[in-house]
Amino acid sequence: MFALALVAVAGSAGADDFRDSAPSSTYFTQAPTKTIPQGSNWYTSAELGAITTSGNTSGTSVTGKIDARHEMRNWSNEYIFSGYFKEDDVTDDDGNRTKTRSAERYSLSAKAAFKLLEDGNRAFVLGSHVSDKFGAYTRYSSLAVGYGTQLLGREDRTFDVEVGPGVFHGVTSAGETESGMTVRGAAQLRWRVSQSAAFSQTVSVERGTSNMHSIAETSLSTKINDTMQMKAAFSARNDTNVPEEKKNTDTQTSLTLVYSF
């Protein structure tokens, strides 16, 4: 709701504020600062965050992400890999300390988008796979095709939407296999709040016959120098149909360093 309100405020400035670039449906941690030039260009960012505790509570958690976008004259391709794990030191009744893995998730996605004649419009194909050892779905793979457009393309604000059909295949923590057709919708708002701060809101929903899978992330990043940013983010993953011993929603709050090149 907050993201939609921001879009409404931005849209009130009028059509003269829109720019003709539409480089891609997704961007890096920082909001775009210029139109991507014609030709073949790579834009890559890597982020990493880690927390280690000791004393009465001991453990380690690490989260990381690599986002690579390849811009060409007619194509805009993006490849994303992310991982998260958490390991705790547990003391049993006999006083023995052991390390226990309590979270382990890896995800990989690749998207190829063909730029249509009108600026901001594109046809895309997206494939993704998630491996989550402790999640409601231990494996979840999807393939989608569709149409995307940029509804807002100002110099400091962009808003993109996508929609299209797809298929999915998942394995639940109970060992049950699910597969079928889906309808996918996604939206992304990016707002460069100032020269050193950027806000981002992304939402994607896949609706199938037996489950609705949704992912949302809200982030705020601040610029440290020309290549480094600090990013605070909150993400949520939700499945409407999960095994009885699992919860529907997994959330993660993170603080990471991002290096762009």
C-alpha positions in Angstrom: 0.0 0.0 0.0 2.9 2.4 0.8 4.5 1.7 -2.6 1.2 2.3 -4.4 0.8 5.5 -2.6 4.2 6.7 -3.6 3.4 5.9 -7.2 0.2 7.9 -7.0 2.1 10.9 -5.7 4.7 10.5 -8.4 2.1 10.2 -11.1 0.5 13.5 -10.1 3.4 15.4 -11.5 2.1 14.8 -15.0 3.2 13.1 -18.2 5.9 15.6 -18.9 8.0 14.1 -16.1 8.2 10.7 -17.8 11.4 9.7 -19.6 11.9 7.4 -22.6 14.4 4.8 -21.5 12.8 1.6 -19.9 16.2 -0.2 -19.6 14.9 -3.2 -17.7 12.1 -4.4 -15.4 14.5 -4.7 -12.5 17.4 -2.6 -11.1 20.1 -2.9 -8.6 20.1 -1.7 -5.0 20.5 1.9 -5.9 17.9 3.7 -8.1 18.9 4.4 -11.7 20.8 7.7 -12.1 21.0 7.8 -15.9 19.6 6.3 -19.1 21.6 3.2 -20.0 23.4 3.8 -23.3 22.9 1.7 -26.5 25.2 -1.2 -27.0 26.2 -4.1 -24.8 26.7 -3.3 -21.1 27.0 -5.3 -17.9 25.8 -4.0 -14.5 26.6 -6.1 -11.5 26.2 -5.8 -7.8 27.2 -8.2 -5.0 25.9 -7.9 -1.4 27.0 -9.6 1.8 25.8 -9.5 5.4 26.9 -11.7 8.4 26.1 -11.8 12.1 28.1 -13.8 14.7 27.1 -14.1 18.3 28.9 -15.5 21.4 28.3 -15.9 25.1 24.9 -17.2 26.3 23.8 -17.4 22.7 26.2 -18.5 20.0 25.7 -18.8 16.3 26.4 -17.4 12.8 24.1 -16.3 10.0 25.2 -15.2 6.5 23.2 -13.7 3.7 24.5 -12.8 0.2 23.3 -12.0 -3.3 24.7 -11.4 -6.8 22.7 -9.5 -9.3 24.0 -9.2 -12.9 22.2 -7.4 -15.7 23.2 -7.4 -19.3 21.8 -4.6 -21.4 21.8 -4.8 -25.2 20.1 -2.9 -27.9 17.1 -5.3 -28.2 17.5 -7.5 -25.1 17.7 -7.0 -21.3 18.8 -10.1 -19.4 19.2 -10.5 -15.7 20.8 -13.3 -13.5 20.3 -13.4 -9.8 21.8 -15.8 -7.2 21.1 -15.5 -3.5 21.9 -17.6 -0.4 21.1 -17.6 3.3 22.1 -19.9 6.1 22.1 -19.9 9.9 24.0 -22.1 12.3 23.5 -22.2 16.0 25.7 -23.6 18.9 23.4 -25.8 21.0 24.2 -27.3 24.4 22.5 -30.6 25.3 21.6 -31.9 28.7 25.1 -33.4 29.2 26.8 -30.1 28.5 28.1 -31.0 25.1 28.1 -28.2 22.5 27.1 -29.0 18.9 26.5 -26.9 15.8 23.0 -27.1 14.3 22.0 -25.7 11.0 18.6 -24.0 11.4 18.3 -22.2 8.0 19.7 -23.0 4.6 18.2 -21.5 1.4 19.6 -20.9 -2.1 17.8 -19.3 -5.1 18.7 -18.8 -8.7 16.8 -17.0 -11.4 17.4 -15.9 -15.0 15.3 -13.6 -17.1 15.5 -12.7 -20.8 13.4 -9.7 -21.9 13.0 -8.6 -25.5 12.4 -4.9 -25.9 9.4 -4.1 -28.0 9.0 -1.2 -30.4 7.4 1.1 -27.8 9.7 2.3 -25.0 9.0 0.5 -21.7 7.3 -2.5 -23.2 8.9 -6.0 -23.3 8.2 -9.7 -23.7 10.0 -11.9 -21.3 10.8 -15.4 -20.2 11.7 -16.1 -16.6 13.1 -19.3 -14.9 13.7 -19.6 -11.2 14.6 -22.3 -8.7 14.7 -22.2 -4.9 16.2 -24.8 -2.6 15.1 -24.3 1.0 16.1 -27.1 3.4 13.9 -25.9 6.3 11.1 -24.2 4.3 7.5 -25.3 3.6 8.8 -26.2 0.1 12.2 -27.8 0.1 12.4 -27.3 -3.7 10.4 -24.9 -5.9 10.9 -24.3 -9.6 8.9 -22.1 -12.0 9.0 -21.0 -15.6 6.9 -18.1 -16.8 6.5 -16.0 -20.0 4.6 -12.7 -20.3 4.5 -9.0 -21.0 6.0 -6.2 -19.0 5.7 -2.5 -19.1 7.1 0.6 -17.3 4.2 2.7 -16.1 6.5 5.3 -14.6 9.9 6.3 -15.9 11.0 9.5 -14.3 14.7 10.3 -13.7 14.4 9.5 -10.0 11.4 7.1 -9.9 10.4 4.0 -11.9 7.5 1.7 -11.6 7.3 -1.6 -13.6 4.7 -4.3 -13.8 4.7 -7.8 -15.4 2.0 -10.4 -16.0 1.9 -13.8 -17.7 1.2 -17.5 -17.5 3.7 -20.2 -16.3 4.2 -23.6 -14.8 5.7 -24.7 -11.5 7.0 -27.8 -9.8 7.5 -28.1 -6.0 8.4 -30.6 -3.3 7.0 -29.9 0.2 8.7 -30.6 3.4 6.4 -33.6 3.8 7.8 -35.1 0.6 4.7 -34.4 -1.5 5.2 -33.3 -5.1 3.1 -30.6 -6.7 3.0 -29.2 -10.2 0.7 -27.3 -12.5 -0.1 -24.1 -14.3 0.3 -20.6 -12.7 -0.5 -17.0 -13.4 2.3 -14.7 -12.4 2.2 -11.0 -11.6 5.0 -8.8 -10.4 5.6 -5.1 -9.7 8.6 -3.0 -8.7 8.9 0.5 -7.5 12.2 2.3 -7.3 12.7 5.8 -5.9 15.9 7.7 -5.5 15.0 9.6 -2.4 18.1 11.7 -2.5 21.6 11.7 -4.1 22.7 9.2 -1.4 19.5 7.2 -0.6 17.2 4.9 -2.6 14.0 3.1 -1.7 12.8 -0.1 -3.4 9.6 -2.2 -3.2 9.2 -5.4 -5.1 6.3 -7.9 -5.1 5.7 -11.1 -7.1 2.8 -13.5 -6.9 2.3 -16.9 -8.6 -1.2 -18.3 -8.4 -1.6 -22.0 -9.1 -4.4 -24.5 -8.7 -3.2 -25.7 -5.2 -1.1 -22.8 -3.9 -0.4 -19.1 -4.1 3.3 -18.3 -3.8 4.3 -14.7 -3.1 7.5 -12.8 -2.4 7.9 -9.2 -1.3 10.9 -7.1 -0.3 11.2 -3.6 1.0 14.7 -2.0 1.1 16.4 1.3 1.7 20.0 1.8 0.7 22.4 4.6 1.4 25.5 5.5 -0.6 28.9 5.2 1.0 31.0 6.0 -2.1 30.8 5.5 -5.9 30.7 1.7 -5.6 29.6 0.9 -2.1 26.2 1.1 -0.5 24.6 0.0 2.9 21.3 -1.7 2.4 18.6 -2.5 5.0 15.9 -4.8 3.8 12.8 -6.7 5.0 11.6 -9.6 2.9 8.6 -12.0 3.2 7.9 -15.3 1.5 4.3 -16.8 1.7 2.6 -20.0 0.6 -1.1 -20.4 1.2 -0.9 -24.3 1.2 1.8 -25.7 3.5 2.2 -28.9 5.6 0.6 -28.8 9.1 4.0 -28.4 10.9 5.1 -25.4 8.8 4.1 -21.8 8.9 2.7 -20.0 5.9 5.2 -17.0 6.0 8.9 -16.8 6.4 10.5 -13.3 7.0 14.0 -12.0 6.9 15.4 -8.7 8.1 18.9 -7.9 6.9 21.6 -5.3 6.8 24.2 -5.8 4.1 27.1 -4.1 2.3 26.6 -3.8 -1.5 29.4 -3.5 -4.0 28.4 -2.4 -7.6 30.6 -2.6 -10.6 
